[in-house]
Amino acid sequence: MSILVEGNQTRAVIASLLGEPGVVKLHDTNGRWDLLAELEATSMHELSDILERIRLIKGIHSSETSIHLRTYR
């Protein structure tokens, strides 16, 4: 999940994401997005619940979710 943070809310957003059990890795990045969160869910229903909780975090301006389908290398 790519995340765009509002203003100077990065530390608060990181703290909230680190407390979310569905987030297994959290990366700082550059470019269009501020953070990249790797999520792990056992079902689409669970993924939907995780996304709903993350989208309610204060300081997240927008996000984009991509599903990892295959690794080639």
Chimera marker file (.cmm) of the C-alpha trace (Angstrom):
<marker_set name="trace">
<marker id="1" x="0.000" y="0.000" z="0.000" r="1" g="1" b="0" radius="0.5"/>
<marker id="2" x="1.426" y="3.375" z="-1.023" r="1" g="1" b="0" radius="0.5"/>
<marker id="3" x="0.611" y="6.181" z="1.396" r="1" g="1" b="0" radius="0.5"/>
<marker id="4" x="0.683" y="9.970" z="1.050" r="1" g="1" b="0" radius="0.5"/>
<marker id="5" x="0.967" y="11.754" z="4.408" r="1" g="1" b="0" radius="0.5"/>
<marker id="6" x="-0.532" y="15.174" z="5.177" r="1" g="1" b="0" radius="0.5"/>
<marker id="7" x="1.935" y="17.905" z="6.139" r="1" g="1" b="0" radius="0.5"/>
<marker id="8" x="4.142" y="17.084" z="9.104" r="1" g="1" b="0" radius="0.5"/>
<marker id="9" x="2.128" y="14.052" z="10.275" r="1" g="1" b="0" radius="0.5"/>
<marker id="10" x="4.704" y="11.460" z="9.175" r="1" g="1" b="0" radius="0.5"/>
<marker id="11" x="5.867" y="10.402" z="12.659" r="1" g="1" b="0" radius="0.5"/>
<marker id="12" x="2.309" y="10.031" z="13.946" r="1" g="1" b="0" radius="0.5"/>
<marker id="13" x="1.264" y="8.055" z="10.870" r="1" g="1" b="0" radius="0.5"/>
<marker id="14" x="4.305" y="5.769" z="11.174" r="1" g="1" b="0" radius="0.5"/>
<marker id="15" x="3.517" y="5.118" z="14.851" r="1" g="1" b="0" radius="0.5"/>
<marker id="16" x="-0.083" y="4.255" z="13.997" r="1" g="1" b="0" radius="0.5"/>
<marker id="17" x="0.916" y="1.967" z="11.132" r="1" g="1" b="0" radius="0.5"/>
<marker id="18" x="3.472" y="0.148" z="13.300" r="1" g="1" b="0" radius="0.5"/>
<marker id="19" x="0.620" y="-0.593" z="15.720" r="1" g="1" b="0" radius="0.5"/>
<marker id="20" x="-1.551" y="-2.095" z="12.973" r="1" g="1" b="0" radius="0.5"/>
<marker id="21" x="-1.258" y="-5.925" z="13.034" r="1" g="1" b="0" radius="0.5"/>
<marker id="22" x="-1.878" y="-6.197" z="9.279" r="1" g="1" b="0" radius="0.5"/>
<marker id="23" x="1.257" y="-4.162" z="8.483" r="1" g="1" b="0" radius="0.5"/>
<marker id="24" x="4.204" y="-6.567" z="8.255" r="1" g="1" b="0" radius="0.5"/>
<marker id="25" x="6.758" y="-4.114" z="6.805" r="1" g="1" b="0" radius="0.5"/>
<marker id="26" x="6.852" y="-0.336" z="6.561" r="1" g="1" b="0" radius="0.5"/>
<marker id="27" x="9.221" y="1.539" z="4.247" r="1" g="1" b="0" radius="0.5"/>
<marker id="28" x="10.110" y="5.211" z="3.887" r="1" g="1" b="0" radius="0.5"/>
<marker id="29" x="10.255" y="6.155" z="0.216" r="1" g="1" b="0" radius="0.5"/>
<marker id="30" x="10.568" y="9.109" z="-2.128" r="1" g="1" b="0" radius="0.5"/>
<marker id="31" x="8.628" y="10.263" z="-5.154" r="1" g="1" b="0" radius="0.5"/>
<marker id="32" x="4.844" y="10.487" z="-5.288" r="1" g="1" b="0" radius="0.5"/>
<marker id="33" x="4.305" y="8.496" z="-2.073" r="1" g="1" b="0" radius="0.5"/>
<marker id="34" x="5.771" y="8.992" z="1.405" r="1" g="1" b="0" radius="0.5"/>
<marker id="35" x="5.456" y="5.477" z="2.805" r="1" g="1" b="0" radius="0.5"/>
<marker id="36" x="5.091" y="1.952" z="1.480" r="1" g="1" b="0" radius="0.5"/>
<marker id="37" x="3.341" y="-0.548" z="3.752" r="1" g="1" b="0" radius="0.5"/>
<marker id="38" x="3.437" y="-4.284" z="3.122" r="1" g="1" b="0" radius="0.5"/>
<marker id="39" x="0.219" y="-5.840" z="4.341" r="1" g="1" b="0" radius="0.5"/>
<marker id="40" x="-0.550" y="-9.466" z="5.075" r="1" g="1" b="0" radius="0.5"/>
<marker id="41" x="-4.061" y="-10.887" z="5.128" r="1" g="1" b="0" radius="0.5"/>
<marker id="42" x="-5.442" y="-14.409" z="4.949" r="1" g="1" b="0" radius="0.5"/>
<marker id="43" x="-8.542" y="-13.414" z="2.971" r="1" g="1" b="0" radius="0.5"/>
<marker id="44" x="-9.982" y="-10.563" z="0.947" r="1" g="1" b="0" radius="0.5"/>
<marker id="45" x="-12.360" y="-9.866" z="3.836" r="1" g="1" b="0" radius="0.5"/>
<marker id="46" x="-9.428" y="-9.495" z="6.235" r="1" g="1" b="0" radius="0.5"/>
<marker id="47" x="-7.620" y="-7.266" z="3.720" r="1" g="1" b="0" radius="0.5"/>
<marker id="48" x="-10.705" y="-5.077" z="3.473" r="1" g="1" b="0" radius="0.5"/>
<marker id="49" x="-10.783" y="-4.723" z="7.280" r="1" g="1" b="0" radius="0.5"/>
<marker id="50" x="-7.077" y="-3.789" z="7.390" r="1" g="1" b="0" radius="0.5"/>
<marker id="51" x="-7.509" y="-1.207" z="4.629" r="1" g="1" b="0" radius="0.5"/>
<marker id="52" x="-10.507" y="0.301" z="6.399" r="1" g="1" b="0" radius="0.5"/>
<marker id="53" x="-8.530" y="0.704" z="9.647" r="1" g="1" b="0" radius="0.5"/>
<marker id="54" x="-5.535" y="2.217" z="7.844" r="1" g="1" b="0" radius="0.5"/>
<marker id="55" x="-7.658" y="4.685" z="5.881" r="1" g="1" b="0" radius="0.5"/>
<marker id="56" x="-9.070" y="6.005" z="9.173" r="1" g="1" b="0" radius="0.5"/>
<marker id="57" x="-5.606" y="6.956" z="10.490" r="1" g="1" b="0" radius="0.5"/>
<marker id="58" x="-5.376" y="10.695" z="11.011" r="1" g="1" b="0" radius="0.5"/>
<marker id="59" x="-2.699" y="12.241" z="8.801" r="1" g="1" b="0" radius="0.5"/>
<marker id="60" x="-3.102" y="9.934" z="5.811" r="1" g="1" b="0" radius="0.5"/>
<marker id="61" x="-4.039" y="12.109" z="2.844" r="1" g="1" b="0" radius="0.5"/>
<marker id="62" x="-4.449" y="9.312" z="0.301" r="1" g="1" b="0" radius="0.5"/>
<marker id="63" x="-3.392" y="5.769" z="-0.451" r="1" g="1" b="0" radius="0.5"/>
<marker id="64" x="-3.199" y="3.284" z="-3.282" r="1" g="1" b="0" radius="0.5"/>
<marker id="65" x="-3.362" y="-0.465" z="-2.857" r="1" g="1" b="0" radius="0.5"/>
<marker id="66" x="-1.761" y="-2.986" z="-5.197" r="1" g="1" b="0" radius="0.5"/>
<marker id="67" x="-1.964" y="-6.752" z="-4.821" r="1" g="1" b="0" radius="0.5"/>
<marker id="68" x="1.255" y="-8.704" z="-5.282" r="1" g="1" b="0" radius="0.5"/>
<marker id="69" x="0.477" y="-11.429" z="-7.811" r="1" g="1" b="0" radius="0.5"/>
<marker id="70" x="3.819" y="-13.013" z="-8.668" r="1" g="1" b="0" radius="0.5"/>
<marker id="71" x="7.560" y="-12.614" z="-8.135" r="1" g="1" b="0" radius="0.5"/>
<marker id="72" x="9.840" y="-13.285" z="-11.090" r="1" g="1" b="0" radius="0.5"/>
<marker id="73" x="13.176" y="-12.804" z="-9.409" r="1" g="1" b="0" radius="0.5"/>
<link id1="1" id2="2" r="1" g="1" b="0" radius="0.2"/>
<link id1="2" id2="3" r="1" g="1" b="0" radius="0.2"/>
<link id1="3" id2="4" r="1" g="1" b="0" radius="0.2"/>
<link id1="4" id2="5" r="1" g="1" b="0" radius="0.2"/>
<link id1="5" id2="6" r="1" g="1" b="0" radius="0.2"/>
<link id1="6" id2="7" r="1" g="1" b="0" radius="0.2"/>
<link id1="7" id2="8" r="1" g="1" b="0" radius="0.2"/>
<link id1="8" id2="9" r="1" g="1" b="0" radius="0.2"/>
<link id1="9" id2="10" r="1" g="1" b="0" radius="0.2"/>
<link id1="10" id2="11" r="1" g="1" b="0" radius="0.2"/>
<link id1="11" id2="12" r="1" g="1" b="0" radius="0.2"/>
<link id1="12" id2="13" r="1" g="1" b="0" radius="0.2"/>
<link id1="13" id2="14" r="1" g="1" b="0" radius="0.2"/>
<link id1="14" id2="15" r="1" g="1" b="0" radius="0.2"/>
<link id1="15" id2="16" r="1" g="1" b="0" radius="0.2"/>
<link id1="16" id2="17" r="1" g="1" b="0" radius="0.2"/>
<link id1="17" id2="18" r="1" g="1" b="0" radius="0.2"/>
<link id1="18" id2="19" r="1" g="1" b="0" radius="0.2"/>
<link id1="19" id2="20" r="1" g="1" b="0" radius="0.2"/>
<link id1="20" id2="21" r="1" g="1" b="0" radius="0.2"/>
<link id1="21" id2="22" r="1" g="1" b="0" radius="0.2"/>
<link id1="22" id2="23" r="1" g="1" b="0" radius="0.2"/>
<link id1="23" id2="24" r="1" g="1" b="0" radius="0.2"/>
<link id1="24" id2="25" r="1" g="1" b="0" radius="0.2"/>
<link id1="25" id2="26" r="1" g="1" b="0" radius="0.2"/>
<link id1="26" id2="27" r="1" g="1" b="0" radius="0.2"/>
<link id1="27" id2="28" r="1" g="1" b="0" radius="0.2"/>
<link id1="28" id2="29" r="1" g="1" b="0" radius="0.2"/>
<link id1="29" id2="30" r="1" g="1" b="0" radius="0.2"/>
<link id1="30" id2="31" r="1" g="1" b="0" radius="0.2"/>
<link id1="31" id2="32" r="1" g="1" b="0" radius="0.2"/>
<link id1="32" id2="33" r="1" g="1" b="0" radius="0.2"/>
<link id1="33" id2="34" r="1" g="1" b="0" radius="0.2"/>
<link id1="34" id2="35" r="1" g="1" b="0" radius="0.2"/>
<link id1="35" id2="36" r="1" g="1" b="0" radius="0.2"/>
<link id1="36" id2="37" r="1" g="1" b="0" radius="0.2"/>
<link id1="37" id2="38" r="1" g="1" b="0" radius="0.2"/>
<link id1="38" id2="39" r="1" g="1" b="0" radius="0.2"/>
<link id1="39" id2="40" r="1" g="1" b="0" radius="0.2"/>
<link id1="40" id2="41" r="1" g="1" b="0" radius="0.2"/>
<link id1="41" id2="42" r="1" g="1" b="0" radius="0.2"/>
<link id1="42" id2="43" r="1" g="1" b="0" radius="0.2"/>
<link id1="43" id2="44" r="1" g="1" b="0" radius="0.2"/>
<link id1="44" id2="45" r="1" g="1" b="0" radius="0.2"/>
<link id1="45" id2="46" r="1" g="1" b="0" radius="0.2"/>
<link id1="46" id2="47" r="1" g="1" b="0" radius="0.2"/>
<link id1="47" id2="48" r="1" g="1" b="0" radius="0.2"/>
<link id1="48" id2="49" r="1" g="1" b="0" radius="0.2"/>
<link id1="49" id2="50" r="1" g="1" b="0" radius="0.2"/>
<link id1="50" id2="51" r="1" g="1" b="0" radius="0.2"/>
<link id1="51" id2="52" r="1" g="1" b="0" radius="0.2"/>
<link id1="52" id2="53" r="1" g="1" b="0" radius="0.2"/>
<link id1="53" id2="54" r="1" g="1" b="0" radius="0.2"/>
<link id1="54" id2="55" r="1" g="1" b="0" radius="0.2"/>
<link id1="55" id2="56" r="1" g="1" b="0" radius="0.2"/>
<link id1="56" id2="57" r="1" g="1" b="0" radius="0.2"/>
<link id1="57" id2="58" r="1" g="1" b="0" radius="0.2"/>
<link id1="58" id2="59" r="1" g="1" b="0" radius="0.2"/>
<link id1="59" id2="60" r="1" g="1" b="0" radius="0.2"/>
<link id1="60" id2="61" r="1" g="1" b="0" radius="0.2"/>
<link id1="61" id2="62" r="1" g="1" b="0" radius="0.2"/>
<link id1="62" id2="63" r="1" g="1" b="0" radius="0.2"/>
<link id1="63" id2="64" r="1" g="1" b="0" radius="0.2"/>
<link id1="64" id2="65" r="1" g="1" b="0" radius="0.2"/>
<link id1="65" id2="66" r="1" g="1" b="0" radius="0.2"/>
<link id1="66" id2="67" r="1" g="1" b="0" radius="0.2"/>
<link id1="67" id2="68" r="1" g="1" b="0" radius="0.2"/>
<link id1="68" id2="69" r="1" g="1" b="0" radius="0.2"/>
<link id1="69" id2="70" r="1" g="1" b="0" radius="0.2"/>
<link id1="70" id2="71" r="1" g="1" b="0" radius="0.2"/>
<link id1="71" id2="72" r="1" g="1" b="0" radius="0.2"/>
<link id1="72" id2="73" r="1" g="1" b="0" radius="0.2"/>
</marker_set>
